[in-house]
Amino acid sequence: MAKKKRRYLTATMADGYVKTIGPTTDDFTHYWRIVAELSNGRTEVFWGHTRSLSEARRKRIATEEAARMRGWASFAFEIVELVETPA
């Protein structure tokens, strides 16, 4: 069995934030990010990567539940496609 190639994956968010993951051999396709505004005015950021767009979209449902449980004043949930980039 051939070894999988190690590669870097990059996500570029709408606000210009760039996140690079790697080196990895995993088949990640999408990056998600939650920017939560807490009731005290502070901000928390949560992020992750998934192997499909549908898997990333399911995180949105969990985020809505987390917002209620944690009492977030508001949140932004974003998904972008990961792009392979040179090392």
N, C-alpha and C positions, 0 to 999 in steps of 0.2 A: 504494500500500500504506500502510495506516495505521500510525502509530508505536505501539509498545506502551507502555502506561502504566507509569511508574516507580512502584514501591511498596516498602514496607518489610514484611519478614517477621519474625515473632517466634516463637522456640521457648522454651517454659517447661519446664524439667526437673523431675523428681520432687522433687529436693532444693531447689527454689525458684530455681535459677540461671536467669537470663533472657538469651538471646542474640538480638540484633536484627541482621538482615542488610539492607543496602540503603543507598541506593535501588538497586533492581535491576529489570530487565525480564525476567530469567530466570524460567523456570517451575519453580522449586524447590518441592518439596512436603514434604520431610522433612529434619530435622537429626539428625546422629548425633554422639555424644561417647564417647570412650574415656578413662577415668581409670585409668592404669596405675601400680601400685605396683612400684617397682624393688627389686631384691634388697638395695640399701643403705638401704632405708626411704624414699627420696625418692619423689615423685609426679610423673608427667608427664601432661599432658592433650593429647589430639588431638581435632580436631573437623572437621566438614565438612557439606555439604548436598548433597542429591541431587534428582533429578527424579521419583523414584518410591520407593515403599516397598520394592519388590523390589531396587532398586539399593542402598538403604541396608542391607538384610538381607545382601547379598553382602559388604558391608564386614566383617561379623562373621567370615566365613570367613578373610578376610585378617588380621583381628585375632588370631585364634587362631594363625596362622602367625607373625605378628610377635612374639607373646608367647613362643613357643618360641625364635625366632631371637635375640631381645634379652634373654632370661632374666628376664622380668618375674616377680615373685613372685605377682602376681595382677592382675586388671583387671576393670573394670566397663564394659560396652558398653550404651549406651542409644540409643534412637531415639524421636523425638517428631515429631508433625506440625507443620509451620509454619503460622502463622496470619497473614493480612494485617492490618497495624495502620496507623493513621494516622501521618503524618509527624510 
